[in-house]
Amino acid sequence: MPSKTVWIATNRLTLNVVVSVTMNLTQRPVAQRGGASNLPRPPPPPLNSVFNIIPVHDLLTDHPSLRYPEVRAAAAALRTVGDLPKHQFMRWEPEMDLLDWLRLLFGFQLDNARNQREHLVLHLANSQMRLEPPPAIVDALDAGVLRRFRRKLLHNYTAWCSFLGLKSNVLLSRRRDPTDLRRELLYVSLYLLVWGEAGNLRFTPECLCYIYHFMAKELNHVIDEHIDPDTGRPYMPTVSGELGFLKSVIMPIYNTIKVEVDSSRNGKAPHSAWRNYDDINEYFWSRRCLKRLGWPLNFECNFFGTTPKEKRVGKTGFVEQRSFWNVYKSFDRLWVMLILFFQAAVIVAWEGTTYPWQALERRDVQVKMLTVFITWSALRLLQSVLDAGTQYSLVTRETTWLGVRMTLKSMVAITWTVLFSVFYGMIWIEKGSRPIWSDAANQRIYTFLKVVLFFLIPELLALVLFVVPWLRNVIEESDWRIVYMLMWWFHNRIFVGRGVRQALVDNVKYTVFWVAVLASKFSFSYFVQIKPLVAPTKALLNLKSIPSKWHEFFSNTNRVAVVLLWLPVVLVYFMDLQIWYSIFSAFYGAAIGLFSHLGEIRNVTQLRLRFQFFASAMQFNLMPEEKLLSQQATLLKKLRDAIHRLKLRYGLGQPFNKIESSQVDATRFALIWNEIMITFREEDIISDRELELLKLPPNCWNIRVIRWPCSLLCNELLLAVSQAKELENESDQSLWLKICKNEYRRCAVFEAYDSVKYLFPKVLKAEKEEHFIMINIFKVIDSYIQMGKLTEAFKMSRLPQIHAKVSEFVQLLIQPERDMNKAVNLLQALYELFVREFPKAKKTIIQLREEGLARRSSTADEGLIFENAVKFPDAGDAIFTEQLRRLHTILTSRDSMHNVPLNLEARRRIAFFTNSLFMNIPRAPYVEKMMAFSVLTPYYDEEVLYSKEALRKENEDGITTLFYLQKIYEDEWKNFMERMHREGLKDEEAIWTEKARDLRLWVSHRGQTLSRTVRGMMYYYRGLKMLAFLDSASEMDVRQGSEHGSTNQNSSLNGLPSNGPSSLQTNLRPTGSSVSMLFKGHEYGSALMKFSYVVACQIYGRHKADKNPRADEILYLMQHNEALRVAYVDEVSLGREGTEYYSVLVKYDQQLQSEVEIYRIRLPGPLKLGEGKPENQNHAIIFTRGDAVQTIDMNQDNYFEEALKMRNLLEEFNMSYGIKKPTILGVRENIFTGSVSSLAWFMSAQETSFVTLGQRVLANPLKVRMHYGHPDVFDRFWFLGRGGVSKASRVINISEDIFAGFNCTLRGGNVTHHEYIQVGKGRDVGLNQISMFEAKIASGNGEQVLSRDVYRLGHRLDFFRMLSVFYTTIGFYFNSMVIVLMVYAFLWGRLYMALSGIEHGIKHAAMNNATNNKALGAVLNQQFAIQVGIFTALPMVVENSLEHGFLPAVWDFLTMQLQLASLFYTFSLGTRTHFFGRTILHGGAKYRATGRGFVVAHKSFAENYRLYARSHFVKGIELGVILIVYAAHSPLARDTFLYIVMTISSWFLVVSWIMSPFVFNPSGFDWLKTVYDFEDFINWIWYPGGPFKKAEYSWETWWYEEQDHLRTTGIWGKLLEIILNLRFFFFQYGIVYQLGITGENNSIAVYLLSWIVMVVLVAIYIIIAYAQDKYATKEHLYYRLVQLLVIVVTVLVLFLLLEFAHLKFLDLLSSFLAFVPTGWGMISIAQVLRPFLQTTKVWETVVSLARLYDLLFGVIVMAPMAMLSWLPGFQSMQTRILFNEAFSRGLQISRIVSGKKSV
């Protein structure tokens, strides 16, 4: 039988003979729609005729995918049922296969089997198609393909069996017996069926392993025809019958999870109180599951939810406890390093030497340094206590050894601590008071060091294993009992986190990186942070008798001052490794980017210089290479490819300098390039004219060179003419060499000459003599060119005149109204120029006639020459007219077209795509040999298409969304209208009727909508169809296609068939021809087999039932995208019997013109048990296909040119990165929302640096890149058996996507990052949206701190990768919080020193204030640098420098500062800190729907207050009060400059936290809106609350909601909250002693008396409030009387105090600053104690006072805003800061005009 290669070649030849390409991609007729719309619709198809991608049920149907023998081979293999036993209960049909047999045997669902049948056939066929060399028998399934797939699919099961010491139930012959093929198919099919029906249990991969283990065992019994010992009959599986598997296996475990989730009180219960998905899964990590659960499942087992909670299995593997100690517990090695170095640095610095090594020479210092071991052992004790204190509930009878280990660890740590302390004390006892160290004392030191050696043995062993990583992997992955016993002391034995070490080279790379970072950090910390503080510390400690300004509870307050001096420095010391990481990663990332050749082509100008090499690069990278059967990917081949890339990149070698149009490669390049430009036009980012200038036209008019885009040839012909004129005395060769120095000039000369040579005879009548004269003229010129004597024979100085006349003639032909007389005159003038003036040698009329250059006879009848010979071409010939326009452009363009295209996004995309093809990118395989892949998008209820009403709806300023977009995307709107006019729009007002759908699409494609995402993802399908054509077409086809396309009269600006919503529908060939239909079938089959797109529209069924417009919009998307599938959950109500839930897949059937249901698989219960998004992904993932799956969020986009590189990217899965192949391919993102507003730009810039430079460094060299919700590509089958592409446990996995990365790393996966391909991504664009998004992310990171994944990463990775994980995940948020805490520590410390009198004492003691303050200088500078965005600014500037150039990057940075970016970044710092800290302390993390609309609306003050009051405003006011009090009472504040230097960063923080929501609020400084906002705020404050009132309307409801986290927090959370709130009482304590009324009395009685004042103030408020409630309504006079009495008494008391008690007026203001914080502190503590107070009368007073405080805070926050609103000019300035110039101008105009906006 012929080989597969011969078979494919034969088929290709047949197809190529039949399928000749008759039209170029750029000249195609528009496909006619609706031809069959009036025909009656056929009835719905029967169930077995509906299929998803390939009709596996009917192999004889005419479907393009069935033409592949591999598909038939895979399907035939499944039909080999043969002699498998068929029991009586099986309803067996002859056409059934192995999957049907398994379905009937075990009770799987019919549609599950149908789904997995197609899944399996498609995968096996695709895998066999990729075989190199192809198998000898193409019609049979290759055993190697199946074997490799089985090993990959069941790898996790095999590892699980090994881990538990079980024998695998996959029983296959080691001799590769051919009869094993069916058995192997059964094992694979069984696993897929279990996985496909598992529902939520897919999140518990080892649970599935358990189920599969026993089902495979039963399968073996059935296959081997065992006899059941109980019945004596053939063995029957324990699970069978209709829905048997679902009801008997899946539902019981599902219900257990559901019971646990229900007990979590919607995630508000502590994590330790209920089992999540991980706990359920980890139950199967020990052999107890085999004993307890058994098979069939023992429902009496305490694993199940039917067991009472007190007897039920508790947490498994890990207990998530809510505490800040988790940061230490998970990353203890980091904190040990920092604490030990800090201790050592202080010891050395205390000696006061210039350099540390000078101090270390002293024996005293050396001995003091030994104390670090005491500290180290104490830290080990702390770690063991934390482990025991948080994980004690894991200890049961079955896990006794875990309890033993915890106890022993604590005891050993105590022993080491005591031992070190004793031996250290003995050293100093031996030394005594002697000045020198005796031998005995030295001997004690040696004894101590021996003890240290024993202590360090585990660390030395870890060091050895770090240096030899493969040894560590072998030890960890081995399942020998002896190895487990040796490792028992160090780690719990768990299934994940084993063998996660990297290759030695990678190890060295990230080690060098971190050694450099740590060396810089520790050097800086020692010399700049620690050493400068030593002198002031000593001075403070030596300072005696400082007069105290208040009552001292303790003596020697100097020590308190020293602690306060050191506290901010210590906090910065612990935090600033984050800064050093940011600095090094920025520059390291830039270096990697440089070596990756990023940013080499930054703009169109640079593209122009390398465009001819770009054509070769596209051919090299995007077109598959012809492989010989024996060729292997050898080192020689890789070297050859590398050399080839080098030549392409730098234009080396003659073959790469010029690509002539006769080459097929150049034609292929033109086809691809033109298609890219066509998609640009469809997206309206270029105009029709720009399309003409950018595309490469087909080969026509006998032009001998490649026809580069006009934008590259502009001005070149004029320069060539000028050169020829100036060098008229040069030889032909010399002149031509000078012209040929520029490739585009050479091509412009050739094209212009060949075009004119073709054109002039064309416009002359063929039967006229002038036609032959014109031909002879060019023959003469050609002859002189051939002889190299053109300059000798002709006057080059006449060329400009000839050029001018030719240009004028071409211009005449382009005109709609052509003037015949003018044409004749121009031809006559040109003729005269040629025969009279151009030649150097004059010729007589006789000579001209002899040479055929003049008419034979000149009679009066014929008239003058050319008078009756001109014949204008058909005006309707669009192709001819287009070529004329191109010729005219080449002839007349005088300026270079560097601004083509004009649109910045188009320029960016062209530059990136061009640059990417010069990067190191894998070679592309043929489409049929590429890896198949799917795209999965979870969708809930977001926008699909914007409605007309949404476009017309005006905000308060009268701005509509459409008007906003018209100004933001002004050029794209013009292009859109141009396209609409071309498609038949006559009146612009008709856009709302005739073209309403197009308008809605245009707007939707500029927002973050599902339609935009679908359009982008469907570019994969469109690209694959085109690439499939180019792969299969022969050289003759491509060449003929270009030539024939050039002469087709039906031209259009259309692209490949885009079944998307675009109105530009096209085809590769003329629509309707049989050739076209045959070709379309071929590309359709190839593309669908390699790509599928599933959108998980969870509530699509509910949308349809509710007649929601979104259902119709989703249907519209399916209708126009044939590769799109929609998966949704259908809820079927059964009345009293409850509700059944189904996972349903639907598509749009183009033949039936309706939606059809493909699969319906019943779920065990409601979909959502955990977090919604991962559950949505999980239910739809069974419908994905291929080797890979790309996870795309609903706010993402894709580009056609990037889709062409997907098959290159998928080849990365076959390459090794280190010791492993990738399991996740990281993909670069482009943030497309940056142009919407300045805020969007800030967010975009921040995000861009993270998704490019940040991810680049994480992948290489750090090897800790995870999955951050990016468009990463997953190895689908690797993740299929390991829990899926996300985690879904309620609350703990709120940042679901990053846990997929954690899971991947812990299970030994490898994540890479690739920057030659990009996907678009939208980000939030309004401050409130951004804040809610950052709150969600910060809360998610807070939950990650508690998670088992982070704990295991912190303990299982080596030291340096652990550092990378910390500082790139939770460490960023933790250190952001430390920054804010440092500001608090610094300000509270300064306030303490000012109010206590220490600052005053220091000043009077003539201490060196400069030294004292210099000690804090470095801290303040670091704090401010971080505060204004060092985490984002430096990487952003470096990345922009790399990709756009240094000067543009600096300019962008300066522009951002002018637009107040630092204000935004500082505000974001507060958001992250608040939500991260609160989540760790109290919980309360939740999904926050940010909304992804266009933000042009003004947000009310009340809305902003609700959102930011607790996170920013209250904290900002607190810091402001501290600064004011400090300024009033500090002697240092009198030095204005010093005060400013010390507090400027703090004031900046205060201003940003209070003012940012209004600075970045549209119309935030409009005076009228400010007035309305204040009224609205007052109404909201005083609106009566109630159980049914929403927080938007009632302050009281909002106030209670803000306390929700205090109701669910634990006792430690409440206690810490109370302790933190005690700080507000300090104001009162410190300030009352500063009042003049105290007479400098330091007695404690003063403070106690101040509380009497506080009580009196509260009593006065209660009296007034009581009087208001009782008398204000009915007896108003009494109420006024009470008010009068209170006022009179208060004024009288104040008068007496002013007059007789030395009370000053300023003391009243100070008292206000003292008592107001105390009141707030009391309210805050009362909120914590709410369970005890709410039932008492006190609570009403608390609520009333809290309302008053929020009113006060609101007034304080609004005061600066009102002032700025009142001042003129601020509103326009703010608009200019917020939006771009076009929109700002439009907004100003809209306010002048009546508000009516035209379309």
Helices and strands as residue ranges (DSSP letters): H 4-18, G 47-49, G 64-67, H 69-78, H 98-106, H 110-129, H 143-153, H 155-164, H 180-197, G 199-203, H 205-223, H 244-245, I 246-250, H 251-263, G 271-273, H 277-282, G 283-285, H 288-292, H 325-330, H 332-349, H 356-360, H 363-369, H 371-391, G 392-394, H 400-431, H 439-467, H 469-477, H 481-487, H 504-524, I 525-530, H 531-542, H 558-575, H 577-595, H 604-622, H 635-650, G 654-656, H 664-682, H 688-694, H 710-713, H 716-726, H 732-740, H 743-762, H 769-787, H 790-793, G 796-798, H 799-814, H 820-832, I 833-837, H 845-850, H 878-892, H 904-916, G 927-929, E 933-939, H 948-952, H 961-968, H 970-982, G 988-992, H 996-1004, H 1010-1032, H 1035-1047, H 1074-1090, E 1091-1097, H 1100-1105, H 1109-1119, E 1124-1133, G 1135-1137, E 1139-1149, E 1154-1162, H 1172-1180, G 1181-1183, E 1188-1191, E 1196-1197, H 1200-1203, H 1206-1210, G 1211-1214, E 1224-1231, H 1238-1249, I 1250-1254, H 1255-1259, E 1273-1275, H 1276-1280, H 1296-1306, E 1311-1321, H 1327-1346, H 1348-1356, H 1359-1368, H 1370-1396, H 1398-1404, H 1409-1427, H 1430-1444, H 1446-1458, H 1461-1482, H 1501-1508, I 1509-1513, H 1514-1529, G 1531-1534, H 1536-1559, H 1567-1582, H 1595-1602, H 1604-1608, H 1611-1621, G 1622-1624, H 1625-1632, G 1636-1638, H 1644-1671, H 1676-1700, H 1705-1728, H 1730-1733, H 1738-1766, H 1770-1778, H 1781-1792
